[in-house]
Amino acid sequence: MEPLGWGAIFASMFVRFIPVWIGLIVIFALSIVFKRRLSLYGKLMDSPIGMIGLAIVLFWVLTALFAEQIATFGALDQVASLKNDPPGAPYPEIEGAFYLLGGDNLGRDVFSRMVLGSQSVLAIAPLATLFAFMVGVTLGLPAGYFGGRMDGLLSFLANLVLAFPVILLFYLLVTPEIRQTGIPVILAAFLFLFPIIFFWVFFYSRFETRPEMMYPLLAGTVVIGFWAYSGLAFNADPLGVFSMDPNLLNVFVSVVFVNSPTVFRIVRGLTMDIKTRDYVAAGQTRGEGPFYIMLWEILPNARGPLIVDFCLRIGYTTILLGTLGFFGLGVSPESPDWGSTINEGRKLLSIYPHPALPPALALMSLVLGLNLLADGLREQSLKD
């Protein structure tokens, strides 16, 4: 078979991404129709920059969801005769099959590895950032609201962590030697408690006067929370629903640990500002408890800056994960994550640029989309 030209390559890739195009059309159509009911997200439909960023982010989210259908080959499938072959190279064993973006130094399909690599990035970055926000919010709200010695101690600990260079701290936390000491498991045992604490206080403060609602929610939080906690932190879930590979746990805990102090400082600063507002004083006059005021008066009014920072922080985390993969400290040596793929491709970059460029462009586009989305959210949140 003759190799494909660039026109046929782009047309073939467009067809492979049909599930993504359909998903984008449906999501944007529903978002525009119901934008008046969707609060800040609905207002994002009035921001061209925000919509472009949202489209890019959703493209990669949907790509990760439909990766198995989009990819033409497996991430580890190798064909010796296609080592470093250029884009459009025909697959020798299947009629009409091609390496759309060429082969890498081991004869694997670059297009399929780029598509499947989105799963590892989007499985870690948003969830780890969410856990970091749980830790930062749970500690930042009482520190900013109560102040005093607790604020001083927590601020000191946060500044102590932030005193280390981020990349160096990441590098230290994800090395195999650190994993052998058991430090990641200890950190996971501590950090993974905060989502349980957050939701327990969240429901208790809201339904304290309605025990018929409060007790089932608290019981569900404890049962589901510690079920997930046992599996994620200790890989001890008896049902096998929640589990985390040791390499993944190492990276995940590192992301949470490094990002939590910054989130803590942001939440603390917002709390110190918002607690002086009149509606907080009105809540105190009504006799509302401090945790109700923190979670149901202060936190909702800090959502704009926090949502913006959440999007930006996912972008920073994506870059850090790519950096770790580039240095061989990613989820696994055979993982198709973009950092590892860029590192493998850059060794022959001057001769064969095609293995390194697609994952590099994918990483850049996702971070760009997150930054544009954050800009759009910031623009709309300022209008509230």
N, C-alpha and C positions, 0 to 999 in steps of 0.2 A: 504493500500500500504506500501511496505517496504521503508525505507529511502534510499536515494542514497549514494553510496560510493564516495570517493574523486575522483576517476577516472571519474565516471559519472558526478560529479559536474563540474569538469573542462571542460569536453567535452560539457556539456550543456551551460556553460558560453561562450565557444568558439563559439558555434553555434549562441548564442544570439548576439555576437559581429560581425557577418558576415558583416553587412553594414559598420562597421568601417574598417575591413580588406580590403574590396573592395576599400573603399575610400583611404586608405593608399597606396595600390598598384597603383591606378590610379595617385595619386598625385606624388609619387616618380618616376613612369615611365615617366610622362610628364616632371618632373623637371630634370631628367637625360638627356632626349632627347634634351631639350631646354636650358640646363644650360649655354651655351655660350651666350645666349641672355638675361639672367636674372640677370646680374650684380652681386652684392654681394650675393644674394640668390643662384644664380647658382654656385658660387664658394664654397658655403657651401656643395655642393655635393662631393667635394674633401676632406672634413674633416670628418673622421670617428666619432669623438666625436660630431661634429655638427649634423651629420645625426642621431645619436642615440638620441640626445636631441630633434631634430625636430620630430622624430618618436614618442617619448613619448608625446610631446606637441600636435601633431596632433591627437594622439590616444584620448586624453581627449577632444579636440575640436570637433572631429567627434562624440565622445560619447555624448557630450552635444547636438549636432545637431540631433542625432538619438535616444535621450534618451527615447522618448515615445515608439519607436519600440523595444528598447533593454530591457527595464524594464518589468518584468513579472507581476507586480502588481502596484497599485497606491501608492504614497508616504505615504498616510494617511490610506490606507486600513488596518483594524485590524481584527485579528482572535484570540479570547481569548485563544483557546486551543493551540496556537503556541507561547505563550509567552516564550521567552528565549530558544526556541527549537534549537537544534544543526543544523549545515549545512546539507542540503539534506532532511529536514523534509517534508513529503508529505502534500499537501494542502487538507483538508478534503472534500471540496465542489466541487472540479474539478478533474476529473480523469486525471492523468498524470501531474499534476501541483505540483511544489515543491518550498519551500523556499530554494533557492540554497545556500545562506550563512546564513541560519537560521533566527530566529525571534528575535526582540528586546524585551525590557521589557513591551511594549504595544501590542505585537503580530503583528508588522509590518515587512515586508520583508526587511532584511538588504541589500540584493543585489539591489533591486529596489531603495531604498533610497540612496545608494551609487551612482548609475547611475544618478538618477534625481538630486542629490546634485551637480553634476558637472555643471549643468545649472546655478545655483545661483552664483557659484564661477566665472565661465567664462563669466557671464553677467556683473559682476561688475569690477573685477580686470583689464582686458585689457582696457575697455572703460574709467574707472576712471583714470587709468594711462595715457591714451592718453590725457584726459582733463588736467591733471597735466602738461604734456609736453607742451600743448598749452599755458598754463599760464607761465611756466618757459621759454619757447622759446620767447614768446612775450615780456617778461620783460628782459630776460637775454641778448638778442641781442643788444638792444639800450644801456643797462647799460655797457656792455663790449666795445661797439663801441665808444660811446660818452664819457664815463667816467664822471668825474666832480661830481657835487652835486647830480645829478640824480642817478648815480652809488652809491654814498655814502648813500643816503636815502634808495634805494631799498636793498642794501646789509645789512644795519642796520635792516630793517624790516624782511629780510630773516633770519638773525642771531637771531633775537628776537624769531621767531617761532621755530627755531632749538634749542633754549636754553631749551625748554621743552622736557622731556623724551617722546619718540614717543608713547609708549604704554599708558602712563598716559594721553597724549593729546588725543589719540584716545578714551580712556575710557571716558574722560570728554565730548567729542563732540557727542558721540552716546547715552548718557544717556537720558531717557525719559524726565527728568527735563529740560535739555538743549533744547530739541525739543519744549517744551511748551513755552519757551521764544521767539521762532521765530528766533533764531540765525542761524540755518541751512538754513532757507529760505533767510535770509539776505546774508549769505555767497554764496548761490547758485546764487542769483541775481547779485552778484559781479563777482564771478569766471566764471559763464557760459557766460559772455560777451566776454571773451578772445578768444574763437574760432571764434566768429564773427569778432572781431578786427583783428585777425591773417589773416583770409582768405581775408578780405577786403583789407588790406595792401598788402598781397601776390599778389592778382590780379592787384591792382592799380600800384604797382611798376613794374610789368612785362609788362603790356599793356598800360602804360601811353601814349605812342606815337601812340597807335592804338585804338582810341575811339570806333570804331565799334565793337571791341571785349571787351573793358573794361567796357562799360556801362551795357551791358546785364549781364556780370559776377558779377558786383557790385550789380546790382538790384537783381539777384538771390541769392547772398549771404545775402543781407539784408532781403529779403522776407522769404527765407527758414530758415535763422538763427534765426530771431525773432519769427517765427512760432514755431520752436523747443524750443527756449528759453522760450516762454510763457508756453509751456506745461511741460517742464522739471523743470523749476524753480518754477513756480506758479501753475502748474496743471490746466492751464486755456486755453488749446488748444480747440477751438470751434469744431474742427473736431474729436478730440479724438485720433489723430494719435500719438502724443507725450504725455506721462504722466509718472509719477514716484510716486510710493507709498511713503508715508511719512517716513516709516522706511527705505526704500531703499534710499530715498533722503538724509536722515541723514548719512547713512554709506557712500554713494557716495561722498557727499560734504566733509566728514572727510578725505577720501582717497586723494582727490584733494588738500585740504588745507594742509595736512601734507607733501605730496610729492612735491608740487610746489617749496618750497624754495630750496630743494636739487637740483632739476632740474635747477632752476635759477642759482645757483652757478656753476654748471657744464657748462651750456651754456655760462655764463659770462666769465669763465676762458678760454674756447675754443675760444671765440670771441676775447678776448684780445691777444691770441697767433696768431690766423689766420689773424687778421687785419694787421699784420706787414709783411705779405707775399707779394711777388712781384706781383702776379696776382690781389691782392686787390689794390695795388698802380696803376696798369695798368687800372683798372676799374675807379678809381678816375681820372686818367689822361684823359680818354675818356669822362669824364663829367657825369658819372653815378651818380644817386642820392644815398644818404646814405641807404635808405630802399631797393633799388635794390641790392646794394652791400651786405647788411646784409642777405637778403633772397635768393639771387641767386648766390652769390659768397662765402660767409662765411658759411651759413647753409649747402649747399650740401657737402662742404669739412669737415664738422663736423659730417657727418651722421654716420660714423663708430662707434665712441665712444657713440653717442646718441642711436643708435640701440642696442648696447650691454647693455647700462644702461637701456633701455626700457625693455628688456627681464628680466634683473635682478630685476628691480623694480616691474614687474608683480609678480615675485616670492615672493618678500618681502610683497607685498600687499596681496597675497594669504595666506601667513602665518598670517598676521594681521587679515584678515577676519576670518580665522580659530580660532584665539585667541578670537576675539570678540564673535563668535558663541559659543565657549567653555564657556565663561562667561555669556552666555545668552543675549548678546547684538547684535545678528545677525539681519538678515533681518526680521524675524518673529519667534515667539516661535515654530510654527509648521513646519518651513522650514526644508527640508532635507539637508541643507548645512552641510558640513563635520564637521565643528567645533561643531555645536549643536549635531550632531549624536555621535561624540566622547565623548562629555560631558555626554550624556545620557548613553552611554555604559560603561563609566569608573566607574560608581557607583557600578556595579556588576562585575568589571573586574576580580577579583580574582576567581569568580565562573563561569561566562560566558564571556570568552574573545572575542567570535565571533562578538558581536555587535559593538565593538569599533575598532577592528583591520582593517577591510576593509576600512572605511573612513580615518583612520590614514595612511594606506599604500597608498591610493589614493592621499591624500594631499602631502605626502612625494615624491611620484613619479612625480607629476606635478611640484613641486618645483625643484626636481633634473633635470627633463627634461629642464626646463627653464634655469637652471644654465649651463647645458651642451651645450644648444643652444647658450647661451651668450659666452661661451668659444670658440665654433666653429666660431661664428661671429667675435670675437675679433682676433682670429688667422688669419682669412682670410682678415679682414680689415687692418691688419698690413702689408699685402703684396701689398696693393694698392699703 
